[in-house]
Amino acid sequence: MTKIITNFFSGVFLFILITTNAIALEISDYQITSYGWTHSITIALDSLDDRAKVRCVIEKDGKPVGMKTQWINGVGTITIRFYPVEFTGTYVNCSVID
């Protein structure tokens, strides 16, 4: 009985591993323009053939100050505009979402 359960969970894990489509991304550029209220983030996926929904969050002092979700095809730029103006001390974190 233990062997059947072990084989079942091994099969389920293998199925999840095979069907999971893990797409990695890289932030290749982050610029603050237009007097500090426009932030442009260039995203590059693993392959130019990949397509993914990407969410970028801009943070300052550990708190989110801007966010945008957008489909990226291979390489693309996400532009986030917000007020008040933020010139310094911001950083961006982007991730692929389902």
C-alpha positions as CSV (number, residue, x, y, z in Angstrom):
1,M,0.0,0.0,0.0
2,T,2.9,2.4,0.8
3,K,4.5,1.7,-2.5
4,I,1.2,2.6,-4.3
5,I,0.9,5.9,-2.4
6,T,4.5,6.7,-3.1
7,N,4.1,6.0,-6.8
8,F,0.9,8.1,-6.9
9,F,2.6,11.1,-5.4
10,S,5.7,10.7,-7.6
11,G,3.4,10.6,-10.7
12,V,1.5,13.7,-9.5
13,F,4.8,15.6,-8.8
14,L,6.2,14.6,-12.3
15,F,3.0,15.8,-14.0
16,I,3.2,19.1,-12.2
17,L,6.8,19.5,-13.1
18,I,6.2,18.7,-16.8
19,T,3.2,21.0,-17.1
20,T,4.6,23.9,-15.3
21,N,5.7,26.6,-17.7
22,A,8.4,28.6,-15.8
23,I,9.3,31.8,-17.6
24,A,12.1,33.8,-16.1
25,L,12.5,37.5,-16.7
26,E,15.3,40.1,-16.4
27,I,14.9,43.8,-15.8
28,S,17.3,45.2,-18.4
29,D,16.7,48.9,-17.9
30,Y,15.0,51.2,-15.3
31,Q,14.7,54.9,-16.0
32,I,13.0,57.7,-14.3
33,T,11.9,60.4,-16.8
34,S,9.5,63.3,-17.2
35,Y,10.3,65.2,-14.0
36,G,10.2,62.0,-11.9
37,W,6.6,60.9,-12.4
38,T,7.2,58.5,-15.3
39,H,9.1,55.3,-14.6
40,S,10.1,53.0,-17.5
41,I,11.0,49.4,-16.9
42,T,12.4,47.3,-19.8
43,I,11.7,43.6,-19.3
44,A,13.5,40.8,-21.2
45,L,12.0,37.2,-21.0
46,D,14.2,34.1,-21.4
47,S,13.3,33.7,-25.0
48,L,12.0,36.2,-27.6
49,D,9.3,33.6,-28.3
50,D,8.0,33.7,-24.7
51,R,4.8,35.6,-23.8
52,A,4.0,36.4,-20.1
53,K,1.9,38.6,-18.0
54,V,4.3,40.7,-15.9
55,R,3.6,42.8,-12.8
56,C,6.1,45.5,-11.8
57,V,5.9,47.2,-8.4
58,I,7.9,50.4,-7.6
59,E,8.7,50.8,-4.0
60,K,10.2,53.5,-1.8
61,D,11.1,53.0,1.8
62,G,9.8,49.5,1.6
63,K,6.3,50.6,0.6
64,P,4.7,50.3,-2.9
65,V,4.2,53.7,-4.6
66,G,3.3,52.4,-8.1
67,M,2.3,49.2,-9.9
68,K,1.3,48.0,-13.4
69,T,0.5,44.6,-15.0
70,Q,1.1,44.1,-18.7
71,W,1.6,41.3,-21.3
72,I,5.2,41.2,-22.5
73,N,6.2,39.4,-25.8
74,G,9.9,38.6,-25.5
75,V,11.0,42.1,-24.7
76,G,8.9,45.1,-23.7
77,T,8.7,48.2,-21.6
78,I,6.3,48.8,-18.8
79,T,5.6,52.5,-18.1
80,I,4.3,53.5,-14.7
81,R,3.1,57.1,-14.1
82,F,2.2,58.4,-10.7
83,Y,2.1,61.4,-8.4
84,P,3.7,62.5,-6.2
85,V,7.0,62.8,-8.0
86,E,9.7,60.3,-7.0
87,F,13.2,60.9,-8.2
88,T,15.4,59.0,-5.8
89,G,15.3,56.1,-3.4
90,T,12.9,54.0,-5.6
91,Y,13.5,50.4,-6.7
92,V,11.5,48.1,-8.9
93,N,10.5,44.5,-8.5
94,C,8.9,42.6,-11.4
95,S,7.5,39.1,-11.6
96,V,5.6,36.8,-13.9
97,I,2.0,36.3,-12.7
98,D,-0.6,33.7,-13.8
